């Protein structure tokens, strides 16, 4: 797994996961539970991860969307 980015904005993260899914790239989000447990101050970012084989395509999708 390759980490694409760390983010504290759950809405933007959801949008990025949807962008990747539309491109046929499966992404997973790590640290969701830890982020929720710390409260709403956004101190612990969530990590957007993809398979190493999909990393180049995922970066391209994010760049085309202005997110990388």
C-alpha positions as CSV (number, residue, x, y, z in Angstrom):
1,X,0.0,0.0,0.0
2,X,1.1,3.5,-0.8
3,X,0.1,6.6,1.1
4,X,-1.2,9.3,-1.3
5,X,-1.9,11.9,1.3
6,X,-2.9,12.7,4.9
7,X,-6.0,14.9,5.4
8,X,-8.2,16.1,8.2
9,X,-11.2,17.1,6.1
10,X,-13.6,14.2,5.9
11,X,-15.7,15.7,3.2
12,X,-12.8,16.3,0.9
13,X,-11.4,12.8,1.7
14,X,-14.8,11.3,0.7
15,X,-14.7,13.2,-2.6
16,X,-11.1,12.0,-3.3
17,X,-12.1,8.4,-2.6
18,X,-15.0,8.8,-5.0
19,X,-12.8,10.2,-7.7
20,X,-10.4,7.3,-7.4
21,X,-13.4,4.8,-7.4
22,X,-14.7,6.4,-10.6
23,X,-11.3,5.8,-12.2
24,X,-11.4,2.1,-11.1
25,X,-8.9,2.6,-8.4
26,X,-9.7,1.0,-5.0
27,X,-8.6,3.2,-2.1
28,X,-8.7,2.7,1.6
29,X,-8.7,5.2,4.4
30,X,-6.6,4.5,7.5
31,X,-6.8,6.1,10.9
32,X,-10.5,6.9,10.7
33,X,-11.3,5.5,14.1
34,X,-8.4,7.2,15.8
35,X,-9.3,10.5,14.2
36,X,-12.9,10.2,15.4
37,X,-11.8,9.3,18.9
38,X,-9.7,12.4,19.3
39,X,-12.6,14.7,18.7
40,X,-13.4,17.4,16.1
41,X,-10.2,19.5,16.3
42,X,-8.6,17.6,13.4
43,X,-5.3,16.8,15.2
44,X,-5.0,13.3,13.7
45,X,-5.2,13.2,9.9
46,X,-6.6,10.2,8.0
47,X,-4.4,8.5,5.4
48,X,-5.6,7.8,1.9
49,X,-3.9,4.6,0.6
50,X,-3.9,2.7,-2.7
51,X,-2.3,-0.5,-3.9
52,X,1.3,0.1,-5.1
53,X,0.3,-1.1,-8.6
54,X,-2.3,1.7,-8.8
55,X,-0.2,4.5,-7.3
56,X,0.9,6.1,-10.6
57,X,-2.7,6.2,-11.9
58,X,-4.0,7.4,-8.6
59,X,-1.5,10.3,-8.5
60,X,-2.5,11.2,-12.1
61,X,-6.3,11.2,-11.2
62,X,-5.6,13.5,-8.2
63,X,-3.4,15.8,-10.2
64,X,-6.0,16.1,-13.0
65,X,-8.5,17.1,-10.2
66,X,-6.1,19.7,-8.8
67,X,-5.6,17.7,-5.6
68,X,-2.0,16.6,-5.8
